[in-house]
Structure formats: C-alpha cells, structure tokens
Amino acid sequence: MAANIGYSPSVIACPSCPKCGTRMVLIRIFPDRTGHDQRTYECPRCEHEVTEIFQLERIEARLF
C-alpha cells in the first residue's frame, strides 16, 4: 500500500530535458521555504541538471 503524503502525485511529474527532450529523473528533493520544495532533475541521456522550486498543493485526505 502506498503512503499518503498529503500531496497530489502530479506535483512529482518529471519534466523533459531542455537540451535533448528526454524525460528527466528526480535525483534530489529538499524542503525550501514553507510550502515549497527544491527539486533537482537529471537527464539520463546527456546528464544535464535542472533545479526548480515548487509550491506544494495540499489535498484533502479521503476516508474510504
């Protein structure tokens, strides 16, 4: 069973490499200021790195 971290999985989608277009891989994630993460992606093809700051979206917990 997957852990519910309280955030939407769409905020973890990896971008395409701006140099070669290959889907990048998330290699580091650090907390930034409140409600934000700093995420670093690396291209497995050309090793280009991109670091971005994301504002996190809280989702309501659903009880089944």
C-alpha positions, -999 to +999 in steps of 0.1 A: +000+000+000+014+034-009+018+060+018-005+090+017+018+121+019-010+146+016+002+160-018-011+153-053+012+129-073+010+154-102+035+177-084+061+150-087+059+146-125+093+149-141+100+175-169+116+168-203+153+178-207+155+213-223+187+201-242+177+168-257+140+162-249+145+130-228+123+126-197+144+137-167+148+118-134+142+133-100+175+129-081+171+153-051+143+169-032+148+193-003+124+214+017+126+251+008+106+279+024+072+269+039+050+252+014+078+248-012+102+221-023+135+224-042+137+196-068+167+187-089+163+166-120+190+150-142+187+138-177+198+101-181+209+108-216+230+140-215+234+144-177+220+180-178+206+191-144+177+214-137+167+227-103+132+241-097+112+255-067+077+241-064+048+254-044+031+224-029-007+219-031-024+203-001-051+178-010-079+168+014-075+134+029-102+110+018-115+083+041-129+052+023 
